Amino acid sequence: MNHSFPTSISAELPAWLEAELAELTAPLETHEQRMALVNELAARNYREGNGGPFAAIVVDRTTGLIVSVGVNIVLSSGLSAGHAEFTALSLAQTRLGGWDLGASPDQDLELVVNWRPCIMCYGSLIWSGVKHLVIAGDGEELEQLTGFDEGPIPGGDWRAELEARGISVTIDVLRDEAIAVFADYGASNSIVYNARGTGSRI
């Protein structure tokens, strides 16, 4: 082991996505348009070898404009925290210059993700200040089809916990399309990067 302590953390979007960001400047008016993009990015992400089949965007609901884009970069970054939601939220905070994405009355931001956030991203969502969550679905399909361990979601009703904190939840947007991405991933022999190597399919 190197005796020098690291003093910084580095993570970045993959080159293929960076090259396409300039094309993502048009407003996305509906949840379906936003989720279609998320599902498309999620499907491409694992095929490019960056990480799992997950993507997320932060959108200004007033304008329909994308504030930030994230994909799962666990494998490419070597960081277990490199989930799509964490990446998208962090890049939105970087772009807007602050940790609280709900601080400005001029912006009404939502996080759009292709499944219910895992336990880590659930916490990141709450602390980010974002006011809305839009997901393709929740339930056991993700873990069954991919083998990922999403962790226990605290509380008896995770949606009620979010709504009690002022975060609205919209669910079942292009659910079947998201499940199709997970099924393709599960059939692909891609790396399932659960902690301690527990990556077998459920």
NUPARO-442097 format. One line per 10 residues: their letters; for each residue x, y, z of N, C-alpha, C. Coordinates in pm, whole numbers. Example, Ala and Ser with C-alpha at 12.3 -4.5 7.8 and 13.67 -1.06 7.14 Angstrom:
BEGIN
as> 1319,-569,780,1230,-450,780,1320,-330,780 ~ 1285,-225,708,1367,-106,714,1290,3,787 $
***
This chain:
BEGIN
mnhsfptsis> 84,-120,0,0,0,0,87,125,0 ~ 50,220,-81,121,348,-87,103,423,46 ~ 212,477,100,205,545,229,159,690,219 ~ 140,739,98,91,876,80,-62,877,85 ~ -117,965,166,-262,975,176,-319,1053,58 ~ -426,1005,-4,-490,1083,-110,-557,1207,-52 ~ -563,1312,-129,-622,1437,-82,-733,1488,-174 ~ -769,1411,-275,-876,1453,-364,-945,1330,-421 ~ -1065,1351,-471,-1142,1246,-536,-1174,1293,-677 ~ -1159,1204,-773,-1185,1242,-911,-1284,1146,-975 $
aelpawleae> -1387,1203,-1036,-1484,1123,-1111,-1537,1211,-1223 ~ -1557,1152,-1339,-1606,1230,-1452,-1695,1145,-1540 ~ -1778,1213,-1616,-1863,1144,-1710,-1778,1078,-1818 ~ -1826,967,-1873,-1751,901,-1980,-1745,989,-2105 ~ -1642,966,-2185,-1619,1049,-2302,-1735,1044,-2400 ~ -1796,927,-2414,-1907,916,-2511,-2024,1006,-2471 ~ -2048,1021,-2340,-2157,1107,-2295,-2118,1255,-2302 ~ -1995,1286,-2265,-1949,1425,-2277,-1966,1475,-2420 ~ -1939,1389,-2517,-1947,1429,-2656,-2089,1459,-2700 ~ -2187,1407,-2626,-2327,1424,-2665,-2401,1530,-2584 $
laeltaplet> -2336,1588,-2484,-2404,1685,-2399,-2452,1807,-2477 ~ -2377,1848,-2576,-2416,1966,-2654,-2547,1946,-2728 ~ -2585,1820,-2748,-2709,1790,-2819,-2830,1783,-2725 ~ -2806,1800,-2596,-2913,1783,-2497,-2960,1919,-2443 ~ -2970,2017,-2530,-3005,2152,-2487,-3151,2188,-2513 ~ -3225,2105,-2584,-3366,2134,-2613,-3452,2099,-2492 ~ -3559,2173,-2469,-3648,2141,-2356,-3711,2003,-2373 ~ -3727,1933,-2264,-3801,1807,-2260,-3929,1835,-2182 ~ -4039,1844,-2251,-4162,1896,-2192,-4234,1796,-2102 ~ -4221,1667,-2128,-4300,1567,-2055,-4209,1472,-1978 $
heqrmalvne> -4269,1407,-1879,-4196,1305,-1805,-4155,1190,-1897 ~ -4238,1159,-1993,-4207,1050,-2085,-4085,1084,-2171 ~ -4074,1206,-2217,-3957,1247,-2294,-3830,1238,-2210 ~ -3840,1280,-2086,-3724,1278,-1997,-3683,1135,-1965 ~ -3781,1049,-1938,-3748,911,-1903,-3697,834,-2024 ~ -3745,867,-2143,-3695,801,-2263,-3546,826,-2278 ~ -3503,949,-2251,-3360,981,-2255,-3284,903,-2149 ~ -3337,900,-2028,-3272,828,-1919,-3256,680,-1952 ~ -3360,616,-2003,-3352,475,-2039,-3250,452,-2150 ~ -3245,542,-2246,-3148,531,-2356,-3005,540,-2303 $
laarnyregn> -2980,635,-2214,-2846,650,-2157,-2809,531,-2069 ~ -2907,480,-1994,-2881,365,-1906,-2842,243,-1987 ~ -2912,221,-2098,-2882,106,-2183,-2742,117,-2243 ~ -2706,236,-2287,-2575,252,-2348,-2464,244,-2245 ~ -2491,291,-2124,-2385,303,-2024,-2318,170,-1993 ~ -2397,66,-1969,-2333,-61,-1933,-2263,-123,-2054 ~ -2316,-98,-2173,-2252,-152,-2292,-2116,-86,-2316 ~ -2102,38,-2271,-1975,110,-2285,-1876,73,-2175 ~ -1922,-1,-2072,-1833,-50,-1968,-1809,45,-1853 ~ -1893,148,-1838,-1871,245,-1731,-1924,200,-1596 $
ggpfaaivvd> -2029,117,-1597,-2093,74,-1475,-2226,9,-1507 ~ -2318,16,-1414,-2447,-50,-1429,-2541,22,-1524 ~ -2659,-37,-1548,-2756,18,-1643,-2844,125,-1579 ~ -2777,232,-1537,-2848,337,-1464,-2808,475,-1516 ~ -2908,563,-1526,-2884,701,-1567,-2981,791,-1493 ~ -2948,919,-1487,-3033,1015,-1418,-3009,1153,-1478 ~ -3113,1234,-1476,-3098,1373,-1517,-3167,1461,-1414 ~ -3115,1581,-1399,-3182,1685,-1320,-3241,1783,-1421 ~ -3371,1812,-1405,-3443,1895,-1501,-3511,2010,-1427 ~ -3508,2127,-1489,-3585,2241,-1440,-3728,2225,-1491 $
rttglivsvg> -3821,2201,-1401,-3959,2175,-1441,-4025,2296,-1506 ~ -3980,2414,-1473,-4039,2536,-1529,-4006,2551,-1677 ~ -3883,2524,-1713,-3838,2543,-1851,-3830,2413,-1931 ~ -3824,2300,-1861,-3803,2173,-1929,-3659,2148,-1968 ~ -3569,2238,-1930,-3428,2225,-1969,-3353,2133,-1873 ~ -3261,2057,-1930,-3176,1969,-1849,-3069,2053,-1780 ~ -3054,2032,-1650,-2950,2101,-1573,-2823,2017,-1569 ~ -2838,1885,-1554,-2722,1796,-1550,-2764,1655,-1590 ~ -2663,1578,-1630,-2683,1440,-1673,-2584,1353,-1597 ~ -2630,1238,-1552,-2540,1144,-1485,-2567,1002,-1529 $
vnivlssgls> -2462,923,-1532,-2474,779,-1551,-2393,711,-1442 ~ -2412,583,-1426,-2337,508,-1327,-2192,494,-1373 ~ -2099,537,-1290,-1957,534,-1327,-1875,457,-1223 ~ -1936,360,-1158,-1866,285,-1054,-1743,213,-1112 ~ -1760,146,-1224,-1648,70,-1280,-1541,162,-1338 ~ -1581,265,-1408,-1481,353,-1471,-1408,441,-1372 ~ -1473,472,-1257,-1410,558,-1158,-1345,481,-1044 ~ -1389,357,-1022,-1341,280,-908,-1400,327,-777 ~ -1510,404,-782,-1573,459,-662,-1714,400,-647 ~ -1740,340,-531,-1872,280,-510,-1982,384,-505 $
aghaeftals> -1947,510,-477,-2046,617,-472,-2083,670,-610 ~ -2021,618,-716,-2042,673,-849,-2171,631,-915 ~ -2281,642,-842,-2411,606,-897,-2467,721,-981 ~ -2560,689,-1067,-2613,789,-1161,-2677,907,-1089 ~ -2756,879,-984,-2823,987,-912,-2722,1077,-844 ~ -2625,1016,-777,-2522,1094,-708,-2445,1181,-808 ~ -2414,1124,-924,-2341,1197,-1026,-2423,1315,-1080 ~ -2549,1289,-1114,-2634,1395,-1168,-2657,1506,-1067 ~ -2683,1470,-941,-2706,1570,-838,-2579,1652,-812 ~ -2465,1585,-806,-2339,1655,-781,-2305,1750,-894 $
laqtrlggwd> -2327,1707,-1017,-2299,1794,-1131,-2396,1913,-1135 ~ -2521,1891,-1093,-2616,2004,-1086,-2571,2103,-979 ~ -2524,2053,-866,-2476,2142,-760,-2353,2220,-806 ~ -2266,2153,-881,-2148,2219,-935,-2187,2328,-1034 ~ -2281,2296,-1122,-2323,2393,-1223,-2392,2515,-1161 ~ -2474,2489,-1059,-2553,2598,-1000,-2482,2666,-884 ~ -2369,2610,-844,-2285,2677,-745,-2331,2666,-601 ~ -2396,2555,-566,-2437,2540,-426,-2487,2400,-397 ~ -2485,2365,-270,-2524,2229,-230,-2674,2210,-221 ~ -2752,2318,-211,-2897,2307,-193,-2968,2337,-324 $
lgaspdqdle> -3015,2233,-390,-3082,2250,-520,-3226,2301,-506 ~ -3271,2321,-383,-3403,2378,-361,-3398,2519,-307 ~ -3281,2579,-304,-3265,2710,-239,-3322,2824,-322 ~ -3315,2813,-453,-3359,2925,-538,-3508,2915,-569 ~ -3584,3020,-542,-3727,3019,-577,-3750,3023,-727 ~ -3645,3053,-803,-3657,3063,-949,-3642,2928,-1018 ~ -3606,2825,-940,-3584,2694,-1000,-3665,2588,-927 ~ -3730,2503,-1004,-3810,2394,-950,-3755,2266,-1012 ~ -3662,2203,-942,-3583,2096,-1002,-3635,1958,-966 ~ -3625,1867,-1064,-3662,1728,-1041,-3549,1635,-1085 $
lvvnwrpcim> -3541,1523,-1015,-3446,1418,-1049,-3523,1307,-1119 ~ -3481,1272,-1239,-3546,1168,-1318,-3451,1049,-1326 ~ -3496,931,-1280,-3411,813,-1269,-3486,691,-1323 ~ -3412,592,-1373,-3479,477,-1432,-3515,367,-1332 ~ -3512,394,-1203,-3572,306,-1101,-3565,378,-967 ~ -3630,322,-869,-3624,381,-734,-3479,385,-686 ~ -3435,497,-629,-3296,506,-583,-3262,400,-478 ~ -3137,355,-482,-3087,263,-380,-3076,337,-247 ~ -3033,268,-144,-3027,328,-11,-2933,449,-8 ~ -2821,443,-78,-2728,555,-79,-2787,675,-151 $
cygsliwsgv> -2845,650,-267,-2898,759,-348,-3027,816,-289 ~ -3097,734,-213,-3215,783,-141,-3173,894,-44 ~ -3065,870,28,-3014,973,118,-2962,1094,43 ~ -2890,1069,-68,-2839,1181,-148,-2951,1268,-200 ~ -3060,1205,-240,-3177,1278,-290,-3231,1371,-182 ~ -3248,1318,-62,-3304,1398,48,-3214,1518,78 ~ -3083,1495,86,-2993,1603,127,-2965,1702,14 ~ -2998,1666,-109,-2966,1753,-223,-3052,1878,-230 ~ -3173,1873,-175,-3264,1985,-183,-3357,1981,-303 ~ -3338,1884,-394,-3424,1872,-511,-3568,1847,-464 $
khlviagdge> -3665,1899,-538,-3803,1899,-489,-3892,1789,-548 ~ -3842,1721,-650,-3926,1621,-716,-3842,1501,-757 ~ -3902,1383,-749,-3841,1259,-796,-3935,1194,-896 ~ -3883,1161,-1013,-3960,1090,-1116,-3886,961,-1146 ~ -3954,847,-1133,-3889,718,-1155,-3972,630,-1248 ~ -3901,539,-1314,-3969,445,-1403,-4048,343,-1322 ~ -4001,309,-1203,-4073,210,-1122,-3997,179,-995 ~ -4057,93,-914,-3989,37,-798,-4029,-109,-790 ~ -3986,-178,-687,-4019,-318,-676,-3898,-407,-697 ~ -3923,-537,-705,-3817,-637,-704,-3754,-663,-841 $
eleqltgfde> -3813,-611,-946,-3764,-646,-1079,-3618,-612,-1100 ~ -3577,-495,-1053,-3438,-454,-1073,-3342,-555,-1014 ~ -3359,-590,-887,-3267,-683,-823,-3277,-822,-884 ~ -3397,-865,-917,-3414,-998,-975,-3347,-1010,-1111 ~ -3357,-906,-1192,-3305,-914,-1328,-3156,-885,-1336 ~ -3103,-804,-1245,-2963,-763,-1255,-2871,-826,-1151 ~ -2925,-863,-1036,-2842,-916,-928,-2784,-811,-837 ~ -2817,-682,-859,-2766,-578,-771,-2836,-580,-636 ~ -2761,-548,-532,-2815,-529,-397,-2841,-381,-378 ~ -2969,-343,-374,-3006,-202,-362,-3009,-154,-217 $
gpipggdwra> -2998,-246,-122,-2997,-208,19,-3136,-183,73 ~ -3149,-184,205,-3280,-160,266,-3317,-13,263 ~ -3438,17,220,-3487,153,225,-3551,177,361 ~ -3503,275,437,-3554,294,574,-3698,342,576 ~ -3766,308,684,-3904,355,702,-4004,260,637 ~ -4125,262,685,-4228,175,633,-4277,216,496 ~ -4269,343,463,-4320,394,336,-4221,497,283 ~ -4135,455,194,-4028,544,148,-4083,665,73 ~ -4194,648,4,-4253,761,-67,-4307,865,31 ~ -4373,818,136,-4426,910,236,-4314,985,306 $
eleargisvt> -4200,917,328,-4086,983,392,-4035,1098,305 ~ -4031,1076,173,-3989,1183,85,-4090,1297,82 ~ -4217,1262,68,-4320,1364,58,-4330,1446,187 ~ -4302,1383,301,-4302,1457,427,-4191,1561,431 ~ -4089,1541,347,-3978,1635,339,-3993,1730,219 ~ -4111,1732,161,-4138,1826,53,-4091,1780,-84 ~ -4069,1649,-99,-4024,1594,-227,-4137,1513,-288 ~ -4193,1559,-399,-4300,1485,-465,-4243,1364,-538 ~ -4326,1262,-555,-4282,1139,-620,-4379,1104,-733 ~ -4325,1087,-852,-4401,1039,-967,-4341,906,-1009 $
idvlrdeaia> -4426,804,-1023,-4379,668,-1044,-4445,606,-1166 ~ -4380,502,-1220,-4432,425,-1334,-4433,505,-1463 ~ -4324,573,-1490,-4307,644,-1618,-4218,557,-1707 ~ -4272,503,-1814,-4200,412,-1905,-4139,295,-1830 ~ -4216,237,-1741,-4170,126,-1658,-4124,6,-1741 ~ -4204,-34,-1838,-4170,-153,-1918,-4038,-134,-1992 ~ -4014,-13,-2040,-3890,15,-2111,-3770,2,-2017 ~ -3785,49,-1893,-3676,37,-1796,-3649,-110,-1764 ~ -3754,-187,-1745,-3738,-329,-1714,-3668,-402,-1829 ~ -3698,-363,-1952,-3633,-424,-2068,-3482,-400,-2065 $
vfadygasns> -3440,-280,-2023,-3297,-251,-2011,-3234,-342,-1907 ~ -3300,-358,-1793,-3246,-444,-1686,-3237,-589,-1732 ~ -3336,-634,-1806,-3335,-772,-1856,-3219,-794,-1953 ~ -3196,-698,-2041,-3083,-709,-2134,-2951,-710,-2058 ~ -2942,-626,-1955,-2820,-624,-1874,-2800,-760,-1806 ~ -2905,-814,-1749,-2894,-942,-1680,-2849,-1055,-1769 ~ -2880,-1045,-1897,-2843,-1149,-1992,-2706,-1124,-2054 ~ -2638,-1018,-2013,-2516,-975,-2082,-2386,-1023,-2019 ~ -2392,-1086,-1901,-2272,-1126,-1829,-2186,-1008,-1787 ~ -2247,-893,-1767,-2174,-777,-1719,-2138,-794,-1571 $
ivynargtgs> -2040,-717,-1524,-1996,-725,-1385,-2103,-669,-1293 ~ -2140,-748,-1191,-2229,-700,-1086,-2141,-668,-966 ~ -2127,-541,-934,-2024,-495,-842,-2076,-474,-700 ~ -2151,-571,-648,-2190,-563,-508,-2067,-575,-419 ~ -2078,-520,-297,-1965,-526,-203,-1933,-670,-167 ~ -1805,-697,-144,-1755,-829,-104,-1785,-936,-207 ~ -1804,-894,-332,-1817,-991,-440,-1948,-1066,-445 ~ -2050,-1017,-375,-2179,-1088,-374,-2260,-1046,-496 ~ -2217,-1095,-612,-2276,-1050,-737,-2359,-1152,-809 ~ -2398,-1260,-744,-2477,-1361,-815,-2619,-1313,-835 $
ri> -2681,-1356,-943,-2819,-1320,-970,-2912,-1377,-864 ~ -3015,-1302,-826,-3112,-1348,-725,-3201,-1454,-788 $
***
